[in-house]
Amino acid sequence: MSEQQKPVVAQKAPYAVEVEAGKTYYWCSCGLSKRQPYCDGSHKGTGLSPLAWTAEQDGRAWMCGCKHTAKSPLCDGAHKHLP
């Protein structure tokens, strides 16, 4: 078993995505996915795993791109404080 790595900053801004109420999305927590902000399986071997999130309503969601949010998977502005 590998030790958990720190996530890679995919981008220093959130991803604006359209979501559907009741649908579950798998947010990439490692930053390695080529399908940001969603998981594509690139986390294997990192000790990190995707986060399942179900949208409560239809509309736009701002998913974290820096992977350092305290409100996963949604952006909380943490990217503004990264070096």
N, CA, C and O atoms as a Maestro MAE file, in Angstrom:
{
 s_m_m2io_version
 :::
 2.0.0
}

f_m_ct {
 s_m_title
 :::
 protein
 m_atom[332] {
  # First column is atom index #
  i_m_mmod_type
  r_m_x_coord
  r_m_y_coord
  r_m_z_coord
  i_m_residue_number
  s_m_chain_name
  s_m_pdb_residue_name
  s_m_pdb_atom_name
  i_m_atomic_number
  :::
  1 25 0.849 -1.183 0.000 1 A "MET " " N  " 7
  2 3 0.000 0.000 0.000 1 A "MET " " CA " 6
  3 2 0.889 1.239 0.000 1 A "MET " " C  " 6
  4 15 1.851 1.325 0.764 1 A "MET " " O  " 8
  5 25 0.559 2.196 -0.864 2 A "SER " " N  " 7
  6 3 1.377 3.403 -0.931 2 A "SER " " CA " 6
  7 2 0.920 4.422 0.095 2 A "SER " " C  " 6
  8 15 -0.227 4.408 0.542 2 A "SER " " O  " 8
  9 25 1.823 5.291 0.455 3 A "GLU " " N  " 7
  10 3 1.505 6.348 1.400 3 A "GLU " " CA " 6
  11 2 0.785 7.453 0.640 3 A "GLU " " C  " 6
  12 15 1.043 7.672 -0.543 3 A "GLU " " O  " 8
  13 25 -0.115 8.145 1.323 4 A "GLN " " N  " 7
  14 3 -0.927 9.168 0.671 4 A "GLN " " CA " 6
  15 2 -0.082 10.354 0.233 4 A "GLN " " C  " 6
  16 15 0.707 10.891 1.010 4 A "GLN " " O  " 8
  17 25 -0.254 10.748 -0.998 5 A "GLN " " N  " 7
  18 3 0.447 11.901 -1.555 5 A "GLN " " CA " 6
  19 2 -0.410 13.146 -1.403 5 A "GLN " " C  " 6
  20 15 -1.613 13.053 -1.157 5 A "GLN " " O  " 8
  21 25 0.206 14.302 -1.548 6 A "LYS " " N  " 7
  22 3 -0.541 15.553 -1.553 6 A "LYS " " CA " 6
  23 2 -1.137 15.740 -2.944 6 A "LYS " " C  " 6
  24 15 -0.539 15.329 -3.939 6 A "LYS " " O  " 8
  25 25 -2.322 16.365 -3.014 7 A "PRO " " N  " 7
  26 3 -2.919 16.580 -4.332 7 A "PRO " " CA " 6
  27 2 -2.132 17.588 -5.161 7 A "PRO " " C  " 6
  28 15 -1.486 18.490 -4.627 7 A "PRO " " O  " 8
  29 25 -2.200 17.413 -6.471 8 A "VAL " " N  " 7
  30 3 -1.593 18.332 -7.430 8 A "VAL " " CA " 6
  31 2 -2.602 19.443 -7.695 8 A "VAL " " C  " 6
  32 15 -3.797 19.172 -7.816 8 A "VAL " " O  " 8
  33 25 -2.146 20.676 -7.785 9 A "VAL " " N  " 7
  34 3 -3.033 21.793 -8.116 9 A "VAL " " CA " 6
  35 2 -3.331 21.706 -9.615 9 A "VAL " " C  " 6
  36 15 -2.449 21.937 -10.442 9 A "VAL " " O  " 8
  37 25 -4.571 21.373 -9.957 10 A "ALA " " N  " 7
  38 3 -4.954 21.265 -11.365 10 A "ALA " " CA " 6
  39 2 -5.049 22.662 -11.986 10 A "ALA " " C  " 6
  40 15 -4.608 22.876 -13.115 10 A "ALA " " O  " 8
  41 25 -5.627 23.607 -11.243 11 A "GLN " " N  " 7
  42 3 -5.662 25.019 -11.651 11 A "GLN " " CA " 6
  43 2 -5.993 25.859 -10.432 11 A "GLN " " C  " 6
  44 15 -6.633 25.379 -9.496 11 A "GLN " " O  " 8
  45 25 -5.564 27.105 -10.440 12 A "LYS " " N  " 7
  46 3 -5.798 28.004 -9.299 12 A "LYS " " CA " 6
  47 2 -7.073 28.817 -9.518 12 A "LYS " " C  " 6
  48 15 -7.076 30.044 -9.426 12 A "LYS " " O  " 8
  49 25 -8.132 28.109 -9.803 13 A "ALA " " N  " 7
  50 3 -9.464 28.691 -9.991 13 A "ALA " " CA " 6
  51 2 -10.463 27.535 -9.959 13 A "ALA " " C  " 6
  52 15 -10.095 26.389 -10.217 13 A "ALA " " O  " 8
  53 25 -11.721 27.833 -9.645 14 A "PRO " " N  " 7
  54 3 -12.719 26.767 -9.663 14 A "PRO " " CA " 6
  55 2 -13.141 26.415 -11.090 14 A "PRO " " C  " 6
  56 15 -12.896 27.175 -12.027 14 A "PRO " " O  " 8
  57 25 -13.768 25.271 -11.235 15 A "TYR " " N  " 7
  58 3 -14.362 24.843 -12.493 15 A "TYR " " CA " 6
  59 2 -15.859 25.105 -12.401 15 A "TYR " " C  " 6
  60 15 -16.511 24.614 -11.480 15 A "TYR " " O  " 8
  61 25 -16.410 25.858 -13.323 16 A "ALA " " N  " 7
  62 3 -17.851 26.089 -13.384 16 A "ALA " " CA " 6
  63 2 -18.460 24.943 -14.175 16 A "ALA " " C  " 6
  64 15 -18.161 24.778 -15.358 16 A "ALA " " O  " 8
  65 25 -19.308 24.156 -13.538 17 A "VAL " " N  " 7
  66 3 -19.917 23.004 -14.199 17 A "VAL " " CA " 6
  67 2 -21.435 23.042 -14.014 17 A "VAL " " C  " 6
  68 15 -21.936 23.487 -12.981 17 A "VAL " " O  " 8
  69 25 -22.145 22.575 -15.016 18 A "GLU " " N  " 7
  70 3 -23.592 22.455 -14.928 18 A "GLU " " CA " 6
  71 2 -23.911 21.088 -14.336 18 A "GLU " " C  " 6
  72 15 -23.395 20.069 -14.795 18 A "GLU " " O  " 8
  73 25 -24.762 21.073 -13.319 19 A "VAL " " N  " 7
  74 3 -25.110 19.830 -12.635 19 A "VAL " " CA " 6
  75 2 -26.626 19.635 -12.621 19 A "VAL " " C  " 6
  76 15 -27.400 20.581 -12.771 19 A "VAL " " O  " 8
  77 25 -27.020 18.377 -12.435 20 A "GLU " " N  " 7
  78 3 -28.431 18.014 -12.381 20 A "GLU " " CA " 6
  79 2 -28.774 17.515 -10.984 20 A "GLU " " C  " 6
  80 15 -28.035 16.718 -10.406 20 A "GLU " " O  " 8
  81 25 -29.894 17.985 -10.440 21 A "ALA " " N  " 7
  82 3 -30.348 17.567 -9.121 21 A "ALA " " CA " 6
  83 2 -30.471 16.050 -9.057 21 A "ALA " " C  " 6
  84 15 -31.035 15.433 -9.961 21 A "ALA " " O  " 8
  85 25 -29.948 15.449 -7.995 22 A "GLY " " N  " 7
  86 3 -30.035 14.017 -7.781 22 A "GLY " " CA " 6
  87 2 -28.962 13.197 -8.473 22 A "GLY " " C  " 6
  88 15 -28.842 12.000 -8.212 22 A "GLY " " O  " 8
  89 25 -28.187 13.806 -9.342 23 A "LYS " " N  " 7
  90 3 -27.125 13.085 -10.046 23 A "LYS " " CA " 6
  91 2 -25.846 13.113 -9.213 23 A "LYS " " C  " 6
  92 15 -25.518 14.130 -8.601 23 A "LYS " " O  " 8
  93 25 -25.131 11.996 -9.196 24 A "THR " " N  " 7
  94 3 -23.884 11.904 -8.438 24 A "THR " " CA " 6
  95 2 -22.707 12.118 -9.371 24 A "THR " " C  " 6
  96 15 -22.641 11.544 -10.457 24 A "THR " " O  " 8
  97 25 -21.779 12.955 -8.929 25 A "TYR " " N  " 7
  98 3 -20.568 13.286 -9.678 25 A "TYR " " CA " 6
  99 2 -19.372 12.835 -8.844 25 A "TYR " " C  " 6
  100 15 -19.427 12.843 -7.614 25 A "TYR " " O  " 8
  101 25 -18.296 12.444 -9.515 26 A "TYR " " N  " 7
  102 3 -17.089 11.974 -8.827 26 A "TYR " " CA " 6
  103 2 -15.975 12.983 -9.063 26 A "TYR " " C  " 6
  104 15 -15.343 13.000 -10.119 26 A "TYR " " O  " 8
  105 25 -15.749 13.825 -8.053 27 A "TRP " " N  " 7
  106 3 -14.771 14.908 -8.107 27 A "TRP " " CA " 6
  107 2 -13.359 14.360 -7.905 27 A "TRP " " C  " 6
  108 15 -13.108 13.587 -6.981 27 A "TRP " " O  " 8
  109 25 -12.458 14.764 -8.768 28 A "CYS " " N  " 7
  110 3 -11.050 14.381 -8.669 28 A "CYS " " CA " 6
  111 2 -10.421 15.104 -7.477 28 A "CYS " " C  " 6
  112 15 -10.406 16.334 -7.431 28 A "CYS " " O  " 8
  113 25 -9.911 14.349 -6.527 29 A "SER " " N  " 7
  114 3 -9.271 14.952 -5.355 29 A "SER " " CA " 6
  115 2 -7.755 14.964 -5.464 29 A "SER " " C  " 6
  116 15 -7.082 15.604 -4.657 29 A "SER " " O  " 8
  117 25 -7.205 14.254 -6.466 30 A "CYS " " N  " 7
  118 3 -5.748 14.146 -6.583 30 A "CYS " " CA " 6
  119 2 -5.142 15.211 -7.498 30 A "CYS " " C  " 6
  120 15 -3.964 15.545 -7.371 30 A "CYS " " O  " 8
  121 25 -5.955 15.747 -8.427 31 A "GLY " " N  " 7
  122 3 -5.462 16.758 -9.357 31 A "GLY " " CA " 6
  123 2 -4.827 16.204 -10.617 31 A "GLY " " C  " 6
  124 15 -4.363 16.974 -11.457 31 A "GLY " " O  " 8
  125 25 -4.795 14.887 -10.771 32 A "LEU " " N  " 7
  126 3 -4.117 14.269 -11.910 32 A "LEU " " CA " 6
  127 2 -5.040 13.938 -13.085 32 A "LEU " " C  " 6
  128 15 -4.557 13.659 -14.183 32 A "LEU " " O  " 8
  129 25 -6.338 13.964 -12.877 33 A "SER " " N  " 7
  130 3 -7.290 13.582 -13.913 33 A "SER " " CA " 6
  131 2 -7.169 14.478 -15.146 33 A "SER " " C  " 6
  132 15 -6.924 15.679 -15.033 33 A "SER " " O  " 8
  133 25 -7.340 13.887 -16.300 34 A "LYS " " N  " 7
  134 3 -7.359 14.635 -17.565 34 A "LYS " " CA " 6
  135 2 -8.782 15.112 -17.863 34 A "LYS " " C  " 6
  136 15 -9.004 15.799 -18.860 34 A "LYS " " O  " 8
  137 25 -9.753 14.754 -17.005 35 A "ARG " " N  " 7
  138 3 -11.147 15.136 -17.183 35 A "ARG " " CA " 6
  139 2 -11.602 16.085 -16.071 35 A "ARG " " C  " 6
  140 15 -12.748 16.002 -15.630 35 A "ARG " " O  " 8
  141 25 -10.749 16.963 -15.622 36 A "GLN " " N  " 7
  142 3 -11.064 17.872 -14.519 36 A "GLN " " CA " 6
  143 2 -12.412 18.558 -14.727 36 A "GLN " " C  " 6
  144 15 -12.739 18.943 -15.850 36 A "GLN " " O  " 8
  145 25 -13.185 18.714 -13.678 37 A "PRO " " N  " 7
  146 3 -12.887 18.414 -12.280 37 A "PRO " " CA " 6
  147 2 -13.265 16.996 -11.868 37 A "PRO " " C  " 6
  148 15 -13.292 16.674 -10.680 37 A "PRO " " O  " 8
  149 25 -13.559 16.144 -12.865 38 A "TYR " " N  " 7
  150 3 -14.033 14.795 -12.564 38 A "TYR " " CA " 6
  151 2 -12.906 13.768 -12.608 38 A "TYR " " C  " 6
  152 15 -11.884 13.967 -13.264 38 A "TYR " " O  " 8
  153 25 -13.116 12.676 -11.900 39 A "CYS " " N  " 7
  154 3 -12.145 11.586 -11.818 39 A "CYS " " CA " 6
  155 2 -12.070 10.785 -13.115 39 A "CYS " " C  " 6
  156 15 -13.093 10.523 -13.747 39 A "CYS " " O  " 8
  157 25 -10.862 10.400 -13.506 40 A "ASP " " N  " 7
  158 3 -10.666 9.493 -14.639 40 A "ASP " " CA " 6
  159 2 -9.834 8.268 -14.241 40 A "ASP " " C  " 6
  160 15 -9.395 7.504 -15.101 40 A "ASP " " O  " 8
  161 25 -9.621 8.089 -12.935 41 A "GLY " " N  " 7
  162 3 -8.868 6.939 -12.446 41 A "GLY " " CA " 6
  163 2 -7.382 7.187 -12.265 41 A "GLY " " C  " 6
  164 15 -6.653 6.280 -11.861 41 A "GLY " " O  " 8
  165 25 -6.915 8.397 -12.555 42 A "SER " " N  " 7
  166 3 -5.486 8.713 -12.457 42 A "SER " " CA " 6
  167 2 -4.946 8.659 -11.031 42 A "SER " " C  " 6
  168 15 -3.730 8.639 -10.835 42 A "SER " " O  " 8
  169 25 -5.820 8.634 -10.043 43 A "HIS " " N  " 7
  170 3 -5.405 8.627 -8.634 43 A "HIS " " CA " 6
  171 2 -4.802 7.300 -8.193 43 A "HIS " " C  " 6
  172 15 -4.183 7.237 -7.131 43 A "HIS " " O  " 8
  173 25 -4.963 6.257 -8.965 44 A "LYS " " N  " 7
  174 3 -4.485 4.936 -8.540 44 A "LYS " " CA " 6
  175 2 -3.012 4.991 -8.132 44 A "LYS " " C  " 6
  176 15 -2.160 5.445 -8.895 44 A "LYS " " O  " 8
  177 25 -2.731 4.520 -6.915 45 A "GLY " " N  " 7
  178 3 -1.373 4.502 -6.396 45 A "GLY " " CA " 6
  179 2 -0.986 5.751 -5.618 45 A "GLY " " C  " 6
  180 15 0.120 5.830 -5.084 45 A "GLY " " O  " 8
  181 25 -1.884 6.728 -5.548 46 A "THR " " N  " 7
  182 3 -1.562 7.973 -4.840 46 A "THR " " CA " 6
  183 2 -2.015 7.961 -3.385 46 A "THR " " C  " 6
  184 15 -1.558 8.781 -2.589 46 A "THR " " O  " 8
  185 25 -2.906 7.045 -3.030 47 A "GLY " " N  " 7
  186 3 -3.480 7.049 -1.694 47 A "GLY " " CA " 6
  187 2 -4.669 7.992 -1.595 47 A "GLY " " C  " 6
  188 15 -5.302 8.087 -0.544 47 A "GLY " " O  " 8
  189 25 -4.973 8.683 -2.676 48 A "LEU " " N  " 7
  190 3 -6.127 9.582 -2.731 48 A "LEU " " CA " 6
  191 2 -7.229 8.900 -3.534 48 A "LEU " " C  " 6
  192 15 -6.953 8.019 -4.349 48 A "LEU " " O  " 8
  193 25 -8.465 9.301 -3.309 49 A "SER " " N  " 7
  194 3 -9.565 8.739 -4.077 49 A "SER " " CA " 6
  195 2 -10.600 9.812 -4.367 49 A "SER " " C  " 6
  196 15 -10.649 10.832 -3.680 49 A "SER " " O  " 8
  197 25 -11.432 9.589 -5.385 50 A "PRO " " N  " 7
  198 3 -12.413 10.589 -5.753 50 A "PRO " " CA " 6
  199 2 -13.481 10.753 -4.676 50 A "PRO " " C  " 6
  200 15 -13.680 9.876 -3.835 50 A "PRO " " O  " 8
  201 25 -14.149 11.876 -4.722 51 A "LEU " " N  " 7
  202 3 -15.221 12.159 -3.779 51 A "LEU " " CA " 6
  203 2 -16.542 12.112 -4.531 51 A "LEU " " C  " 6
  204 15 -16.731 12.837 -5.507 51 A "LEU " " O  " 8
  205 25 -17.460 11.256 -4.074 52 A "ALA " " N  " 7
  206 3 -18.802 11.206 -4.655 52 A "ALA " " CA " 6
  207 2 -19.612 12.355 -4.069 52 A "ALA " " C  " 6
  208 15 -19.658 12.538 -2.853 52 A "ALA " " O  " 8
  209 25 -20.251 13.127 -4.945 53 A "TRP " " N  " 7
  210 3 -21.051 14.286 -4.535 53 A "TRP " " CA " 6
  211 2 -22.337 14.288 -5.342 53 A "TRP " " C  " 6
  212 15 -22.308 14.177 -6.567 53 A "TRP " " O  " 8
  213 25 -23.460 14.412 -4.660 54 A "THR " " N  " 7
  214 3 -24.753 14.437 -5.327 54 A "THR " " CA " 6
  215 2 -25.299 15.862 -5.296 54 A "THR " " C  " 6
  216 15 -25.428 16.472 -4.235 54 A "THR " " O  " 8
  217 25 -25.612 16.373 -6.471 55 A "ALA " " N  " 7
  218 3 -26.134 17.733 -6.594 55 A "ALA " " CA " 6
  219 2 -27.528 17.812 -5.970 55 A "ALA " " C  " 6
  220 15 -28.362 16.930 -6.175 55 A "ALA " " O  " 8
  221 25 -27.767 18.877 -5.209 56 A "GLU " " N  " 7
  222 3 -29.066 19.071 -4.571 56 A "GLU " " CA " 6
  223 2 -30.053 19.765 -5.504 56 A "GLU " " C  " 6
  224 15 -31.266 19.617 -5.354 56 A "GLU " " O  " 8
  225 25 -29.528 20.523 -6.469 57 A "GLN " " N  " 7
  226 3 -30.409 21.232 -7.393 57 A "GLN " " CA " 6
  227 2 -29.743 21.377 -8.753 57 A "GLN " " C  " 6
  228 15 -28.522 21.284 -8.874 57 A "GLN " " O  " 8
  229 25 -30.557 21.603 -9.767 58 A "ASP " " N  " 7
  230 3 -30.036 21.864 -11.105 58 A "ASP " " CA " 6
  231 2 -29.344 23.213 -11.113 58 A "ASP " " C  " 6
  232 15 -29.731 24.117 -10.373 58 A "ASP " " O  " 8
  233 25 -28.328 23.354 -11.942 59 A "GLY " " N  " 7
  234 3 -27.685 24.654 -12.075 59 A "GLY " " CA " 6
  235 2 -26.180 24.546 -12.153 59 A "GLY " " C  " 6
  236 15 -25.627 23.492 -12.466 59 A "GLY " " O  " 8
  237 25 -25.527 25.660 -11.862 60 A "ARG " " N  " 7
  238 3 -24.080 25.735 -11.933 60 A "ARG " " CA " 6
  239 2 -23.480 25.498 -10.553 60 A "ARG " " C  " 6
  240 15 -23.955 26.024 -9.546 60 A "ARG " " O  " 8
  241 25 -22.426 24.692 -10.535 61 A "ALA " " N  " 7
  242 3 -21.655 24.472 -9.306 61 A "ALA " " CA " 6
  243 2 -20.220 24.891 -9.602 61 A "ALA " " C  " 6
  244 15 -19.745 24.764 -10.730 61 A "ALA " " O  " 8
  245 25 -19.547 25.385 -8.591 62 A "TRP " " N  " 7
  246 3 -18.146 25.811 -8.719 62 A "TRP " " CA " 6
  247 2 -17.295 24.796 -7.989 62 A "TRP " " C  " 6
  248 15 -17.126 24.869 -6.772 62 A "TRP " " O  " 8
  249 25 -16.753 23.837 -8.750 63 A "MET " " N  " 7
  250 3 -15.940 22.774 -8.159 63 A "MET " " CA " 6
  251 2 -14.491 23.217 -8.040 63 A "MET " " C  " 6
  252 15 -13.945 23.869 -8.930 63 A "MET " " O  " 8
  253 25 -13.889 22.852 -6.931 64 A "CYS " " N  " 7
  254 3 -12.518 23.240 -6.623 64 A "CYS " " CA " 6
  255 2 -11.535 22.708 -7.666 64 A "CYS " " C  " 6
  256 15 -11.583 21.538 -8.046 64 A "CYS " " O  " 8
  257 25 -10.652 23.585 -8.115 65 A "GLY " " N  " 7
  258 3 -9.612 23.207 -9.064 65 A "GLY " " CA " 6
  259 2 -8.249 23.052 -8.414 65 A "GLY " " C  " 6
  260 15 -7.370 22.384 -8.958 65 A "GLY " " O  " 8
  261 25 -8.067 23.673 -7.239 66 A "CYS " " N  " 7
  262 3 -6.755 23.623 -6.587 66 A "CYS " " CA " 6
  263 2 -6.602 22.405 -5.668 66 A "CYS " " C  " 6
  264 15 -5.497 22.058 -5.251 66 A "CYS " " O  " 8
  265 25 -7.726 21.771 -5.368 67 A "LYS " " N  " 7
  266 3 -7.756 20.547 -4.545 67 A "LYS " " CA " 6
  267 2 -7.404 20.800 -3.080 67 A "LYS " " C  " 6
  268 15 -7.067 19.860 -2.359 67 A "LYS " " O  " 8
  269 25 -7.476 22.049 -2.630 68 A "HIS " " N  " 7
  270 3 -7.163 22.390 -1.246 68 A "HIS " " CA " 6
  271 2 -8.360 22.957 -0.477 68 A "HIS " " C  " 6
  272 15 -8.193 23.475 0.627 68 A "HIS " " O  " 8
  273 25 -9.563 22.864 -1.050 69 A "THR " " N  " 7
  274 3 -10.755 23.374 -0.400 69 A "THR " " CA " 6
  275 2 -11.087 22.614 0.877 69 A "THR " " C  " 6
  276 15 -10.786 21.426 0.996 69 A "THR " " O  " 8
  277 25 -11.702 23.296 1.824 70 A "ALA " " N  " 7
  278 3 -12.194 22.645 3.040 70 A "ALA " " CA " 6
  279 2 -13.649 22.231 2.851 70 A "ALA " " C  " 6
  280 15 -14.238 21.610 3.735 70 A "ALA " " O  " 8
  281 25 -14.234 22.574 1.695 71 A "LYS " " N  " 7
  282 3 -15.639 22.274 1.417 71 A "LYS " " CA " 6
  283 2 -15.770 21.352 0.206 71 A "LYS " " C  " 6
  284 15 -16.645 21.560 -0.635 71 A "LYS " " O  " 8
  285 25 -14.923 20.354 0.111 72 A "SER " " N  " 7
  286 3 -14.896 19.448 -1.038 72 A "SER " " CA " 6
  287 2 -16.293 18.961 -1.402 72 A "SER " " C  " 6
  288 15 -17.058 18.576 -0.517 72 A "SER " " O  " 8
  289 25 -16.635 18.971 -2.674 73 A "PRO " " N  " 7
  290 3 -15.826 19.306 -3.831 73 A "PRO " " CA " 6
  291 2 -15.940 20.770 -4.266 73 A "PRO " " C  " 6
  292 15 -15.380 21.161 -5.290 73 A "PRO " " O  " 8
  293 25 -16.653 21.562 -3.498 74 A "LEU " " N  " 7
  294 3 -16.915 22.939 -3.917 74 A "LEU " " CA " 6
  295 2 -15.805 23.896 -3.508 74 A "LEU " " C  " 6
  296 15 -15.152 23.712 -2.481 74 A "LEU " " O  " 8
  297 25 -15.607 24.905 -4.317 75 A "CYS " " N  " 7
  298 3 -14.573 25.910 -4.070 75 A "CYS " " CA " 6
  299 2 -14.902 26.737 -2.833 75 A "CYS " " C  " 6
  300 15 -16.048 27.141 -2.634 75 A "CYS " " O  " 8
  301 25 -13.900 26.982 -2.012 76 A "ASP " " N  " 7
  302 3 -14.060 27.871 -0.853 76 A "ASP " " CA " 6
  303 2 -13.076 29.034 -0.909 76 A "ASP " " C  " 6
  304 15 -12.916 29.759 0.073 76 A "ASP " " O  " 8
  305 25 -12.414 29.215 -2.054 77 A "GLY " " N  " 7
  306 3 -11.458 30.312 -2.212 77 A "GLY " " CA " 6
  307 2 -10.049 29.986 -1.773 77 A "GLY " " C  " 6
  308 15 -9.193 30.870 -1.762 77 A "GLY " " O  " 8
  309 25 -9.781 28.732 -1.406 78 A "ALA " " N  " 7
  310 3 -8.449 28.341 -0.932 78 A "ALA " " CA " 6
  311 2 -7.369 28.650 -1.966 78 A "ALA " " C  " 6
  312 15 -6.220 28.899 -1.600 78 A "ALA " " O  " 8
  313 25 -7.722 28.636 -3.258 79 A "HIS " " N  " 7
  314 3 -6.732 28.888 -4.316 79 A "HIS " " CA " 6
  315 2 -6.123 30.289 -4.219 79 A "HIS " " C  " 6
  316 15 -5.025 30.530 -4.722 79 A "HIS " " O  " 8
  317 25 -6.829 31.195 -3.580 80 A "LYS " " N  " 7
  318 3 -6.325 32.578 -3.442 80 A "LYS " " CA " 6
  319 2 -5.155 32.668 -2.474 80 A "LYS " " C  " 6
  320 15 -4.437 33.668 -2.452 80 A "LYS " " O  " 8
  321 25 -4.962 31.619 -1.667 81 A "HIS " " N  " 7
  322 3 -3.916 31.633 -0.644 81 A "HIS " " CA " 6
  323 2 -2.763 30.683 -0.963 81 A "HIS " " C  " 6
  324 15 -1.885 30.471 -0.127 81 A "HIS " " O  " 8
  325 25 -2.760 30.113 -2.165 82 A "LEU " " N  " 7
  326 3 -1.678 29.211 -2.566 82 A "LEU " " CA " 6
  327 2 -0.512 30.010 -3.126 82 A "LEU " " C  " 6
  328 15 -0.709 31.074 -3.714 82 A "LEU " " O  " 8
  329 25 0.707 29.498 -2.944 83 A "PRO " " N  " 7
  330 3 1.877 30.217 -3.500 83 A "PRO " " CA " 6
  331 2 1.867 30.187 -5.024 83 A "PRO " " C  " 6
  332 15 2.767 30.737 -5.658 83 A "PRO " " O  " 8
  :::
 }
 m_bond[331] {
  # First column is bond index #
  i_m_from
  i_m_to
  i_m_order
  :::
  1 1 2 1
  2 2 3 1
  3 3 4 2
  4 3 5 1
  5 5 6 1
  6 6 7 1
  7 7 8 2
  8 7 9 1
  9 9 10 1
  10 10 11 1
  11 11 12 2
  12 11 13 1
  13 13 14 1
  14 14 15 1
  15 15 16 2
  16 15 17 1
  17 17 18 1
  18 18 19 1
  19 19 20 2
  20 19 21 1
  21 21 22 1
  22 22 23 1
  23 23 24 2
  24 23 25 1
  25 25 26 1
  26 26 27 1
  27 27 28 2
  28 27 29 1
  29 29 30 1
  30 30 31 1
  31 31 32 2
  32 31 33 1
  33 33 34 1
  34 34 35 1
  35 35 36 2
  36 35 37 1
  37 37 38 1
  38 38 39 1
  39 39 40 2
  40 39 41 1
  41 41 42 1
  42 42 43 1
  43 43 44 2
  44 43 45 1
  45 45 46 1
  46 46 47 1
  47 47 48 2
  48 47 49 1
  49 49 50 1
  50 50 51 1
  51 51 52 2
  52 51 53 1
  53 53 54 1
  54 54 55 1
  55 55 56 2
  56 55 57 1
  57 57 58 1
  58 58 59 1
  59 59 60 2
  60 59 61 1
  61 61 62 1
  62 62 63 1
  63 63 64 2
  64 63 65 1
  65 65 66 1
  66 66 67 1
  67 67 68 2
  68 67 69 1
  69 69 70 1
  70 70 71 1
  71 71 72 2
  72 71 73 1
  73 73 74 1
  74 74 75 1
  75 75 76 2
  76 75 77 1
  77 77 78 1
  78 78 79 1
  79 79 80 2
  80 79 81 1
  81 81 82 1
  82 82 83 1
  83 83 84 2
  84 83 85 1
  85 85 86 1
  86 86 87 1
  87 87 88 2
  88 87 89 1
  89 89 90 1
  90 90 91 1
  91 91 92 2
  92 91 93 1
  93 93 94 1
  94 94 95 1
  95 95 96 2
  96 95 97 1
  97 97 98 1
  98 98 99 1
  99 99 100 2
  100 99 101 1
  101 101 102 1
  102 102 103 1
  103 103 104 2
  104 103 105 1
  105 105 106 1
  106 106 107 1
  107 107 108 2
  108 107 109 1
  109 109 110 1
  110 110 111 1
  111 111 112 2
  112 111 113 1
  113 113 114 1
  114 114 115 1
  115 115 116 2
  116 115 117 1
  117 117 118 1
  118 118 119 1
  119 119 120 2
  120 119 121 1
  121 121 122 1
  122 122 123 1
  123 123 124 2
  124 123 125 1
  125 125 126 1
  126 126 127 1
  127 127 128 2
  128 127 129 1
  129 129 130 1
  130 130 131 1
  131 131 132 2
  132 131 133 1
  133 133 134 1
  134 134 135 1
  135 135 136 2
  136 135 137 1
  137 137 138 1
  138 138 139 1
  139 139 140 2
  140 139 141 1
  141 141 142 1
  142 142 143 1
  143 143 144 2
  144 143 145 1
  145 145 146 1
  146 146 147 1
  147 147 148 2
  148 147 149 1
  149 149 150 1
  150 150 151 1
  151 151 152 2
  152 151 153 1
  153 153 154 1
  154 154 155 1
  155 155 156 2
  156 155 157 1
  157 157 158 1
  158 158 159 1
  159 159 160 2
  160 159 161 1
  161 161 162 1
  162 162 163 1
  163 163 164 2
  164 163 165 1
  165 165 166 1
  166 166 167 1
  167 167 168 2
  168 167 169 1
  169 169 170 1
  170 170 171 1
  171 171 172 2
  172 171 173 1
  173 173 174 1
  174 174 175 1
  175 175 176 2
  176 175 177 1
  177 177 178 1
  178 178 179 1
  179 179 180 2
  180 179 181 1
  181 181 182 1
  182 182 183 1
  183 183 184 2
  184 183 185 1
  185 185 186 1
  186 186 187 1
  187 187 188 2
  188 187 189 1
  189 189 190 1
  190 190 191 1
  191 191 192 2
  192 191 193 1
  193 193 194 1
  194 194 195 1
  195 195 196 2
  196 195 197 1
  197 197 198 1
  198 198 199 1
  199 199 200 2
  200 199 201 1
  201 201 202 1
  202 202 203 1
  203 203 204 2
  204 203 205 1
  205 205 206 1
  206 206 207 1
  207 207 208 2
  208 207 209 1
  209 209 210 1
  210 210 211 1
  211 211 212 2
  212 211 213 1
  213 213 214 1
  214 214 215 1
  215 215 216 2
  216 215 217 1
  217 217 218 1
  218 218 219 1
  219 219 220 2
  220 219 221 1
  221 221 222 1
  222 222 223 1
  223 223 224 2
  224 223 225 1
  225 225 226 1
  226 226 227 1
  227 227 228 2
  228 227 229 1
  229 229 230 1
  230 230 231 1
  231 231 232 2
  232 231 233 1
  233 233 234 1
  234 234 235 1
  235 235 236 2
  236 235 237 1
  237 237 238 1
  238 238 239 1
  239 239 240 2
  240 239 241 1
  241 241 242 1
  242 242 243 1
  243 243 244 2
  244 243 245 1
  245 245 246 1
  246 246 247 1
  247 247 248 2
  248 247 249 1
  249 249 250 1
  250 250 251 1
  251 251 252 2
  252 251 253 1
  253 253 254 1
  254 254 255 1
  255 255 256 2
  256 255 257 1
  257 257 258 1
  258 258 259 1
  259 259 260 2
  260 259 261 1
  261 261 262 1
  262 262 263 1
  263 263 264 2
  264 263 265 1
  265 265 266 1
  266 266 267 1
  267 267 268 2
  268 267 269 1
  269 269 270 1
  270 270 271 1
  271 271 272 2
  272 271 273 1
  273 273 274 1
  274 274 275 1
  275 275 276 2
  276 275 277 1
  277 277 278 1
  278 278 279 1
  279 279 280 2
  280 279 281 1
  281 281 282 1
  282 282 283 1
  283 283 284 2
  284 283 285 1
  285 285 286 1
  286 286 287 1
  287 287 288 2
  288 287 289 1
  289 289 290 1
  290 290 291 1
  291 291 292 2
  292 291 293 1
  293 293 294 1
  294 294 295 1
  295 295 296 2
  296 295 297 1
  297 297 298 1
  298 298 299 1
  299 299 300 2
  300 299 301 1
  301 301 302 1
  302 302 303 1
  303 303 304 2
  304 303 305 1
  305 305 306 1
  306 306 307 1
  307 307 308 2
  308 307 309 1
  309 309 310 1
  310 310 311 1
  311 311 312 2
  312 311 313 1
  313 313 314 1
  314 314 315 1
  315 315 316 2
  316 315 317 1
  317 317 318 1
  318 318 319 1
  319 319 320 2
  320 319 321 1
  321 321 322 1
  322 322 323 1
  323 323 324 2
  324 323 325 1
  325 325 326 1
  326 326 327 1
  327 327 328 2
  328 327 329 1
  329 329 330 1
  330 330 331 1
  331 331 332 2
  :::
 }
}
